[in-house]
């Protein structure tokens, strides 16, 4: 079992976005390949998204700014390889598929929850470091970056999720 926080933002041609804190929890397994290498498949519920101050337009003139908030929920399936470099430390690397579950966007007085404009799955990569805090407990810091845009079709912007997960895993 693993759970923790996930801090996400959009990368790509996306100016003005700020990191947004979310939650990550799920199940993991460790399959030992050798005394230095593990295969670590996971299934995780992850909250991603970002916030930004956007121009408030009246007849094409910016008269102020309003808060834009976006939360996208995914079922992430990372397939990690763990390299045990030093006693107690593991370097993680591997691909991930994220399956879209839901989204919520708030801008000014409007909230939308439709997922029609988003890809139903996104491929990404992970790179991280873990520390064994006990025989069955590890503390992990993993960077995740999408290889694809989150939006489908030909839209302005190249927003991709890019985030950092801080998790504690317990194996039983």
N, C-alpha and C positions, 0 to 999 in steps of 0.2 A: 504494500500500500504506500502511496506517495501523495503528499499534499504540500501546498505552500502558496506563495504569491507569484504573480506573473505581471511584470511591468512591460507594457507594449506601446508602440508608436508606429507611425507609418514612415517607411523609407521610400526612396525614389524621388520623383519630381513632385514633392509635396511639402510646401513651405508653410511654416506657422503652426504645425501640429505639435502637441505636447504629449508627453508620456501619460498613460492612464493605468492605474493599478487595477489588477484583476485577481482572480482566484484560479488555482489549478489543483485538481485532485484526481486520483485514479488508481489503477492497479499496475504493478510492474512485476517482472520476473527476471531472475538472473540465471542464465544457463552458462556454466563454466565450460569454456573450450580448452583452456590450458591454465597453468598457474599464473599466467600474466594477461590472459584475454578472456573476457566475458561477452556474451550476447545478451542484451537487455531490451526485450520488447516491452512496450508500455501501451496502455489505453488510458487517455487522460481527458477529462472535461476541462477546457481552458477558456477563460474570458479574455478576449483581445479587444483592441480598439484604440481610440485616441480622442483628444479634445483639442479645440482651437478657438481662437477669437476670429470670427469672420466679419467682413464688412457688411453693414446693414445698408441696403440700397433702397433709395426712393427715386423712381424715375431715372435709373442708371447712375445716380449720384450717391456716393458713400457718405452717410450722415452719422455714422457711429459703428460700433462693433457689437456683435451678439455672440454668445457662447454656443459652439457646436460640440456635441458630445455623441460619440459613437461607441457602441458595445457590440462585438460580434462573438458569439459563442460557438465553439468548435468541439468536436470529438477528435482529438489528436492521437495519432498512432505512430510514435517514434520507434524506429528499429535501430538501437544504438549498439555500438561496439565499445566496450570498456577496456582500456589499456592500463594495467596496474604498473605504474612506473616506479613508485616508491612505496614502502609499506604504509598502508592507510590511505593512499591517494590513487584516484582513478581518473584518467582522461577519457571523456566521452566524445564520440563523433558518430554521425549517422543521418540517414534521411528520415523524413516524416511525411505522412499524408494527413491533412486536416480536413475533416468532413464538416461542412456547415450545418449547424443546428438551428440558429436563430440570430436575429440582429435587432438592434433598437437604435435609432438615430433621433436626436433631439436638436432642433434649431429654432430659436426664439420660442414661439408658442406652439410649435408643430412637432409631433412625434410620429415617426413611421417605423413599422416593424416588418415590412415586406423584404423578401430575400431575392426577388426577381433579378436585380441587377448585379448579384454577387455570384461568383463561381461556387458550385456545390462542393468542390474539393480543390485543395491547393497543396502543391508539393513544396516542401521546405527542407532546410538542413539544420542540424544541431551541432554545437561544439561546447563542451563544458568540462567542469572539474568537480569531482566528488571526494569527500573525506569520510572515512569510516569512523564514526563516533563511538562505535561499539560493535560487537559481533553481528548484530542484526539491524543496526541503525546507520544511515549515511546522510550527510548534509551535502546538497548538490547546488551548483550554480551553473545553469546551462543557457547559452545564447541560442536563439532561434531566429532564422530569417527565411522568409518566403522566397522561392525562386520565381514565382508567378505573381501577377497582379491579383488583387482580391476581387476586382470588378470584372465582369465579362463584357465582351463586345468592344467596340472602338469608342472609348470614352477619354475625356481629357484627364491627364494625370496618370501616374504609374504607381499608385499606392500599393505597397506590400507591407504586410505585418513584419515587424522586427521587434523582438522583445527578449527579456531576461527573466528566467524562472529561478526562484530561490525555493528549494523544496527540501523536505525531510522525508526520507523513505525508511519504512520499517518492513523487514522481511520476516515472514513466519512460515 
